[in-house]
Amino acid sequence: MSEKPVIILDMDETLLHTSEESFEPWSSGLIVKPRPGLAKFIQTVNLMGEVWVLSAGSPDYVPEALTAVGLHPRIKGWMSSQHWNPIKTQVIQGRPWVLVDDRSARSGLTKIKLHQCGGSGDHSGHLVHVKPFSGDMKDRVLDGLPGLIGLNLGMQKAKK
């Protein structure tokens, strides 16, 4: 078992923004905008731990969007939170972990993700909450995010 921490990234409005803007009936019309600095951010967090994407998107949509922004081969894997998944038992396996999400810990969807990662109980201390990405190419949230992830993981180590 790897001792590397697990970094779980929400996809939509955290890493990228998608919209459907097609007037052609034969086109999927999926337009995916990566958050500015995404490639550098993924490169940095891959050095910090094992990177996974956990998304509420459908199992068909998630790989399409990840591939569109070049992330699919640059992460360890992904899971859809629409279905119960084994992230706690098969991925985290007792290692330090952090969830980066654009929703607060009080959000129902984020509570589900935290529960899937940590099991029953309050795991809000594992959450790094970021401002949602709306497609604004001036957004710079990812610039300081590795430091916040490292701080969260460091606090977990200090509690042990």
Contact map, one row per residue, 1 for C-alpha under 8 A:
1110000000000000000000000000000000000000000000000000000000000000000000000000000000000000000000000000000000000000000000000000000000000000000000000000000000000000
1111000000000000000000000000000000000000000000000000000000000000000000000000000000000000000000000000000000000000000000000000000000000000000000000000000000000000
1111100000000000000000000000000000000000000000000000000000000000000000000000000000000000000000100000000000000000000000000000000000000000000000000000000000000000
0111110000000000000000000000000000000000000000011100000000000000000000000000000000000000000000110000000000000000000000000000000000000000000000000000000000000000
0011111000000000000000000000000000000000000000011100000000000000000000000000000000000000000100111000000000000000000000000000000000000000000000000000000010000000
0001111100000000000000000000000000000000000000001111000000000000000000000000000000000000001100111100000000000000000000000000000000000000000000000000000000000000
0000111110000000000000000000000000000000000010001111000000000000000000000000000000000000000000001111000000000000000000000000000000000000000000000000000000000000
0000011111000000000000000000000000000000000000000011110000000000000000000000000000000000000000001111000000000000000000000000000000000000000000000000000000000000
0000001111100110000000000000000000000000000000000011110000000000000000000000000000000000000000000011100000000000000000000000000000000000000000000000000000000000
0000000111111110000000000000000000000000000000000000111000000000000000000000000000000000000000000011110000000000000000000000000000000000000000000000000000000000
0000000011111111000000000000000000000000000000000000111000000000000000000000000000000000000000000000000000000000000000000000000000000000000000000000000000000000
0000000001111111110000000000000000000000000000000000001010000000000000000000000000000000000000000000000000000000000000000000000000000000000000000000000000000000
0000000001111111100000000000000000000000000000000000000000000000000000000000000000000000000000000000010000000000000000000000000000011100000000000000000000000000
0000000011111111100000000000000000100000000000000000000000000000000000000000000000000000000000000001110000000000000000000000000001111000000000000000000000000000
0000000011111111100000000000000001100100000000000000000000000000000000000000000000000000000000000000000000000000000000000000000000001000000000000000000000000000
0000000000111111110000000000000111100000000000000000000000000000000000000000000000000000000000000000000000000000000000000000000000001010000000000000000000000000
0000000000011111111000000000000111100000000000000000000000000000000000000000000000000000000000000000000000000000000000000000000000001110000000000000000000000000
0000000000010001111100000000011110000000000000000000000000000000100000000000000000000000000000000000000000000000000000000000000000000000000000000000000000000000
0000000000000000111110000000111100000000000000000000000000000000000000000000000000000000000000000000000000000000000000000000000000000000000000000000000000000000
0000000000000000011111000001111000000000000000000000000000000000000000000000000000000000000000000000000000000000000000000000000000000000000000000000000000000000
0000000000000000001111100000111000000000000000000000000000000000000000000000000000000000000000000000000000000000000000000000000000000000000000000000000000000000
0000000000000000000111111011110000000000000000000000000000000000000000000000000000000000000000000000000000000000000000000000000000000000000000000000000000000000
0000000000000000000011111000100000000000000000000000000000000000000000000000000000000000000000000000000000000000000000000000000000000000000000000000000000000000
0000000000000000000001111110100000000000000000000000000000000000000000000000000000000000000000000000000000000000000000000000000000000000000000000000000000000000
0000000000000000000001111111000000000000000000000000000000000000000000000000000000000000000000000000000000000000000000000000000000000000000000000000000000000000
0000000000000000000000011111000000000000000000000000000000000000000000000000000000000000000000000000000000000000000000000000000000000000000000000000000000000000
0000000000000000000001011111100000000000000000000000000000000000000000000000000000000000000000000000000000000000000000000000000000000000000000000000000000000000
0000000000000000000101001111110000000000000000000000000000000000000000000000000000000000000000000000000000000000000000000000000000000000000000000000000000000000
0000000000000000001111110011111000000000000000000000000000000000000000000000000000000000000000000000000000000000000000000000000000000000000000000000000000000000
0000000000000000011111000001111100000000000000000000000000000000000000000000000000000000000000000000000000000000000000000000000000000000000000000000000000000000
0000000000000000011110000000111110000000000000000000000000000000000000000000000000000000000000000000000000000000000000000000000000000000000000000000000000000000
0000000000000001111000000000011111000000000000000000000000000000100110000000000000000000000000000000000000000000000000000000000000000000000000000000000000000000
0000000000000001110000000000001111100000000000000000000000000000000010000000000000000000000000000000000000000000000000000000000000000010000000000000000000000000
0000000000000011100000000000000111110100000000000000000000000000000010000000000000000000000000000000000000000000000000000000000000000010000000000000000000000000
0000000000000111100000000000000011111100000000000000000000000000000000000000000000000000000000000000000000000000000000000000000000001010101001000000000000000000
0000000000000000000000000000000001111100000000000000000000000000000000000000000000000000000000000000000000000000000000000000000000000000111101000000000000000000
0000000000000000000000000000000000111111100000000000000000000000000000000000000000000000000000000000000000000000000000000000000000000000000101100000000000000000
0000000000000010000000000000000001111111110000000000000000000000000000000000000000000000000000000000000000000000000000000000000000000000000001000000000000000000
0000000000000000000000000000000000001111111000000000000000000000000000000000000000000000000000000000000000000000000000000000000000000000000000000000000000000000
0000000000000000000000000000000000001111111100000000000000000000000000000000000000000000000000000000000000000000000000000000000000000000000000000000000000000000
0000000000000000000000000000000000001111111110000000000000000000000000000000000000000000000000000000000000000000000000000000000000000000000001101100000000000000
0000000000000000000000000000000000000111111111000000000000000000000000000110000000000000000000000000000000000000000000000000000000000000000000000000000000000000
0000000000000000000000000000000000000011111111100000000000000000000000000000000000000000000000000000000000000000000000000000000000000000000000000000000000000000
0000000000000000000000000000000000000001111111110000000000000000000000000000000000000000000000000000000000000000000000000000000000000000000000000100000000000000
0000001000000000000000000000000000000000111111111110000000000000000000000000000000000000000000000000000000000000000000000000000000000000000000000100000000000000
0000000000000000000000000000000000000000011111111110000000000000000000000010000000000000000000000000000000000000000000000000000000000000000000000000000000000000
0000000000000000000000000000000000000000001111111000000000000000000000000000000000000000000000000000000000000000000000000000000000000000000000000000000000000000
0001100000000000000000000000000000000000000111111100000000000000000000000000000000000000000000000000000000000000000000000000000000000000000000000000010000000000
0001111000000000000000000000000000000000000011111110000000000000000000000000000000000000000000000000000000000000000000000000000000000000000000000000000000000000
0001111000000000000000000000000000000000000011011111000000000000000000000011000000000000000000000000000000000000000000000000000000000000000000000000000000000000
0000011110000000000000000000000000000000000011001111100000000000000000000011100000000000000000000000000000000000000000000000000000000000000000000000000000000000
0000011110000000000000000000000000000000000000000111110000000000000000000011111000000000000000000000000000000000000000000000000000000000000000000000000000000000
0000000111100000000000000000000000000000000000000011111000000000000000000010111000000000000000000000000000000000000000000000000000000000000000000000000000000000
0000000111100000000000000000000000000000000000000001111100000000000000000000011110000000000000000000000000000000100000000000000000000000000000000000000000000000
0000000001110000000000000000000000000000000000000000111110000100000000000000011111000000000000000000000000000000000000000000000000000000000000000000000000000000
0000000000000000000000000000000000000000000000000000011111000000000000000000000111000000000000000000000000001000000000000000000000000000000000000000000000000000
0000000000010000000000000000000000000000000000000000001111101100000000000000000111000000000000000000000000000000000000000000000000000000000000000000000000000000
0000000000000000000000000000000000000000000000000000000111111100000000000000000101000000000000000000000000000000000000000000000000000000000000000000000000000000
0000000000000000000000000000000000000000000000000000000011111110000000000000001100000000000000000000000000000000000000000000000000000000000000000000000000000000
0000000000000000000000000000000000000000000000000000000001111111000000000000000000000000000000000000000000000000000000000000000000000000000000000000000000000000
0000000000000000000000000000000000000000000000000000000011111111100000000000000000000000000000000000000000000000000000000000000000000000000000000000000000000000
0000000000000000000000000000000000000000000000000000001011111111110000000000010100000000000000000000000000000000000000000000000000000000000000000000000000000000
0000000000000000000000000000000000000000000000000000000000111111111000010000000000000000000000000000000000000000000000000000000000000000000000000000000000000000
0000000000000000000000000000000000000000000000000000000000011111111100000000000000000000000000000000000000000000000000000000000000000000000000000000000000000000
0000000000000000010000000000000100000000000000000000000000001111111110000000000000000000000000000000000000000000000000000000000000000000000000000000000000000000
0000000000000000000000000000000000000000000000000000000000000111111111110000000000000000000000000000000000000000000000000000000000000000000000000000000000000000
0000000000000000000000000000000000000000000000000000000000000011111111111000000000000000000000000000000000000000000000000000000000000000000000000000000000000000
0000000000000000000000000000000100000000000000000000000000000001111111100000000000000000000000000000000000000000000000000000000000000000000000000000000000000000
0000000000000000000000000000000111000000000000000000000000000000111111100000000000000000000000000000000000000000000000000000000000000000000000000000000000000000
0000000000000000000000000000000000000000000000000000000000000000011111111100000000000000000000000000000000000000000000000000000000000000000000000000000000000000
0000000000000000000000000000000000000000000000000000000000000000011111111110000000000000000000000000000000000000000000000000000000000000000000000000000000000000
0000000000000000000000000000000000000000000000000000000000000010011001111110100000000000000000000000000000000000000000000000000000000000000000000000000000000000
0000000000000000000000000000000000000000000000000000000000000000001001111111000000000000000000000000000000000000000000000000000000000000000000000000000000000000
0000000000000000000000000000000000000000010000000000000000000000000001111111000000000000000000000000000000000000000000000000000000000000000000000000000000000000
0000000000000000000000000000000000000000010001000111100000000000000000111111110000000000000000000000000000000000000000000000000000000000000000000000000000000000
0000000000000000000000000000000000000000000000000111000000000000000000001111110000000000000000000000000000000000000000000000000000000000000000000000000000000000
0000000000000000000000000000000000000000000000000011100000000000000000010011111000000000000000000000000000000000000000000000000000000000000000000000000000000000
0000000000000000000000000000000000000000000000000001111000000100000000000011111100000000000000000000000000000000000000000000000000000000000000000000000000000000
0000000000000000000000000000000000000000000000000001111000100000000000000000111110001000000000000000000000000000000000000000000000000000000000000000000000000000
0000000000000000000000000000000000000000000000000000011111100100000000000000011111101000000000000000000000000000000000000000000000000000000000000000000000000000
0000000000000000000000000000000000000000000000000000011110000000000000000000001111111000000000000000000000000001100000000000000000000000000000000000000000000000
0000000000000000000000000000000000000000000000000000001111000000000000000000000111110000000000000000000000000000000000000000000000000000000000000000000000000000
0000000000000000000000000000000000000000000000000000000000000000000000000000000111111000000000000000000000000000000000000000000000000000000000000000000000000000
0000000000000000000000000000000000000000000000000000000000000000000000000000000011111100000000000000000000000000000100000000000000000000000000000000000000000000
0000000000000000000000000000000000000000000000000000000000000000000000000000001110111110000000000000000000000000000100000000000000000000000000000000000000000000
0000000000000000000000000000000000000000000000000000000000000000000000000000000000011111111000000000000000000000000100000000000000000000000000000000000000000000
0000000000000000000000000000000000000000000000000000000000000000000000000000000000001111111100000000000000000000000110000000000000000000000000000000000000000000
0000000000000000000000000000000000000000000000000000000000000000000000000000000000000111111111000000000000000000000111100000000000000000000000000000000000000000
0000000000000000000000000000000000000000000000000000000000000000000000000000000000000111111110000000000000000000000000000000000000000000000000000000000000000000
0000000000000000000000000000000000000000000000000000000000000000000000000000000000000111111110000000000000000000000000000000000000000000000000000000000000000000
0000010000000000000000000000000000000000000000000000000000000000000000000000000000000111111110000000000000000000000000000000000000000000000000000000000000000000
0000110000000000000000000000000000000000000000000000000000000000000000000000000000000011111111111000000000000000000010000000000000000000000000000000000000000000
0000000000000000000000000000000000000000000000000000000000000000000000000000000000000001111111100000000000000000000000000000000000000000000000000000000000000000
0000000000000000000000000000000000000000000000000000000000000000000000000000000000000001000111110000000000000000000000000000000000000000000000000000000000000000
0011110000000000000000000000000000000000000000000000000000000000000000000000000000000000000111111000000000000000000000000000000000000000000000000000000000000000
0001110000000000000000000000000000000000000000000000000000000000000000000000000000000000000101111100000000000000000000000000000000000000000000000000000010011000
0000111100000000000000000000000000000000000000000000000000000000000000000000000000000000000100111110000000000000000000000000010000000000000000000000000010000000
0000011100000000000000000000000000000000000000000000000000000000000000000000000000000000000000011111000000000000000000000000011100000000000000000000100110000000
0000001111000000000000000000000000000000000000000000000000000000000000000000000000000000000000001111100000000000010000000000011100000000000000000000000000000000
0000001111000100000000000000000000000000000000000000000000000000000000000000000000000000000000000111110000000000000000000000001111000000000000000000000000000000
0000000011000100000000000000000000000000000000000000000000000000000000000000000000000000000000000011111100000100000000000000001111000000000000000000000000000000
0000000001001100000000000000000000000000000000000000000000000000000000000000000000000000000000000001111100000000000000000000000011111000000000000000000000000000
0000000000000000000000000000000000000000000000000000000000000000000000000000000000000000000000000000111111100100000000000000000011010000000000000000000000000000
0000000000000000000000000000000000000000000000000000000000000000000000000000000000000000000000000000111111100100000000000000000010000000000000000000000000000000
0000000000000000000000000000000000000000000000000000000000000000000000000000000000000000000000000000001111110110000000000001001010000000000000000000000000000000
0000000000000000000000000000000000000000000000000000000000000000000000000000000000000000000000000000001111110110000000000000000000000000000000000000000000000000
0000000000000000000000000000000000000000000000000000000000000000000000000000000000000000000000000000001111111110000000000000000000000000000000000000000000000000
0000000000000000000000000000000000000000000000000000000000000000000000000000000000000000000000000000000011111111000000000000000000000000000000000000000000000000
0000000000000000000000000000000000000000000000000000000100000000000000000000000000000000000000000000000000111111100000000000000000000000000000000000000000000000
0000000000000000000000000000000000000000000000000000000000000000000000000000000000000000000000000000101111111111110000000000000000000000000000000000000000000000
0000000000000000000000000000000000000000000000000000000000000000000000000000000000000000000000000000000011111111111000000000000000000000000000000000000000000000
0000000000000000000000000000000000000000000000000000000000000000000000000000000010000000000000000000000000011111111100000000000000000000000000000000000000000000
0000000000000000000000000000000000000000000000000000010000000000000000000000000010000000000000000000000000001111111110000000000000000000000000000000000000000000
0000000000000000000000000000000000000000000000000000000000000000000000000000000000000000000000000010000000000111111111100011011000000000000000000000000000000000
0000000000000000000000000000000000000000000000000000000000000000000000000000000000000000000000000000000000000011111111111010000000000000000000000000000000000000
0000000000000000000000000000000000000000000000000000000000000000000000000000000000011111000000000000000000000001111111100000000000000000000000000000000000000000
0000000000000000000000000000000000000000000000000000000000000000000000000000000000000011000100000000000000000000111111100000000000000000000000000000000000000000
0000000000000000000000000000000000000000000000000000000000000000000000000000000000000001000000000000000000000000011111111010000000000000000000000000000000000000
0000000000000000000000000000000000000000000000000000000000000000000000000000000000000001000000000000000000000000011111111000000000000000000000000000000000000000
0000000000000000000000000000000000000000000000000000000000000000000000000000000000000000000000000000000000000000001001111100000000000000000000000000000000000000
0000000000000000000000000000000000000000000000000000000000000000000000000000000000000000000000000000000000000000001001111110000000000000000000000000000000000000
0000000000000000000000000000000000000000000000000000000000000000000000000000000000000000000000000000000000000000000000011111100000000000000000000000000000000000
0000000000000000000000000000000000000000000000000000000000000000000000000000000000000000000000000000000000000000011001001111111000000000000000000000000000000000
0000000000000000000000000000000000000000000000000000000000000000000000000000000000000000000000000000000010000000010000000111111000000000000000000000000000000000
0000000000000000000000000000000000000000000000000000000000000000000000000000000000000000000000000000000000000000000000000111111000000000000000000000000100000000
0000000000000000000000000000000000000000000000000000000000000000000000000000000000000000000000001110000000000000010000000011111100000000000000000000000100000000
0000000000000000000000000000000000000000000000000000000000000000000000000000000000000000000000000111100010000000010000000011111110000000000000000000000000000000
0000000000000000000000000000000000000000000000000000000000000000000000000000000000000000000000000111100000000000000000000000011111000000000000000001100100000000
0000000000000000000000000000000000000000000000000000000000000000000000000000000000000000000000000001111110000000000000000000001111100000000000000000000000000000
0000000000000100000000000000000000000000000000000000000000000000000000000000000000000000000000000001111000000000000000000000000111110000000010000000000000000000
0000000000000100000000000000000000000000000000000000000000000000000000000000000000000000000000000000010000000000000000000000000011111000000010000000000000000000
0000000000001100000000000000000000000000000000000000000000000000000000000000000000000000000000000000011000000000000000000000000001111100000000000000000000000000
0000000000001111100000000000000000100000000000000000000000000000000000000000000000000000000000000000010000000000000000000000000000111111001000000000000000000000
0000000000001000100000000000000000000000000000000000000000000000000000000000000000000000000000000000000000000000000000000000000000011111000000000000000000000000
0000000000000001100000000000000011100000000000000000000000000000000000000000000000000000000000000000000000000000000000000000000000001111100000000000000000000000
0000000000000000000000000000000000000000000000000000000000000000000000000000000000000000000000000000000000000000000000000000000000001111111000000000000000000000
0000000000000000000000000000000000110000000000000000000000000000000000000000000000000000000000000000000000000000000000000000000000000011111000000000000000000000
0000000000000000000000000000000000010000000000000000000000000000000000000000000000000000000000000000000000000000000000000000000000000001111100000000000000000000
0000000000000000000000000000000000110000000000000000000000000000000000000000000000000000000000000000000000000000000000000000000000001001111110000000000000000000
0000000000000000000000000000000000011000000000000000000000000000000000000000000000000000000000000000000000000000000000000000000000000000011111110000000000000000
0000000000000000000000000000000000000000000000000000000000000000000000000000000000000000000000000000000000000000000000000000000001100000001111111000000000000000
0000000000000000000000000000000000111100100000000000000000000000000000000000000000000000000000000000000000000000000000000000000000000000000111111100000000000000
0000000000000000000000000000000000001000100000000000000000000000000000000000000000000000000000000000000000000000000000000000000000000000000111111100000000000000
0000000000000000000000000000000000000000000000000000000000000000000000000000000000000000000000000000000000000000000000000000000000000000000111111111000000000000
0000000000000000000000000000000000000000100000000000000000000000000000000000000000000000000000000000000000000000000000000000000000000000000011111111100000000000
0000000000000000000000000000000000000000100110000000000000000000000000000000000000000000000000000000000000000000000000000000000000000000000001111111110000000000
0000000000000000000000000000000000000000000000000000000000000000000000000000000000000000000000000000000000000000000000000000000000000000000000011111111000000000
0000000000000000000000000000000000000000000000000000000000000000000000000000000000000000000000000000000000000000000000000000000100000000000000011111111100000000
0000000000000000000000000000000000000000000000000000000000000000000000000000000000000000000000000100000000000000000000000000000100000000000000001111111110000000
0000000000000000000000000000000000000000000000010000000000000000000000000000000000000000000000000000000000000000000000000000000000000000000000000111111111000000
0000000000000000000000000000000000000000000000000000000000000000000000000000000000000000000000000000000000000000000000000000000000000000000000000011111111100000
0000000000000000000000000000000000000000000000000000000000000000000000000000000000000000000000000100000000000000000000000000110100000000000000000001111111110000
0000100000000000000000000000000000000000000000000000000000000000000000000000000000000000000000011100000000000000000000000000000000000000000000000000111111111000
0000000000000000000000000000000000000000000000000000000000000000000000000000000000000000000000000000000000000000000000000000000000000000000000000000011111111100
0000000000000000000000000000000000000000000000000000000000000000000000000000000000000000000000000000000000000000000000000000000000000000000000000000001111111110
0000000000000000000000000000000000000000000000000000000000000000000000000000000000000000000000010000000000000000000000000000000000000000000000000000000111111111
0000000000000000000000000000000000000000000000000000000000000000000000000000000000000000000000010000000000000000000000000000000000000000000000000000000011111111
0000000000000000000000000000000000000000000000000000000000000000000000000000000000000000000000000000000000000000000000000000000000000000000000000000000001111111
0000000000000000000000000000000000000000000000000000000000000000000000000000000000000000000000000000000000000000000000000000000000000000000000000000000000111111
0000000000000000000000000000000000000000000000000000000000000000000000000000000000000000000000000000000000000000000000000000000000000000000000000000000000011111
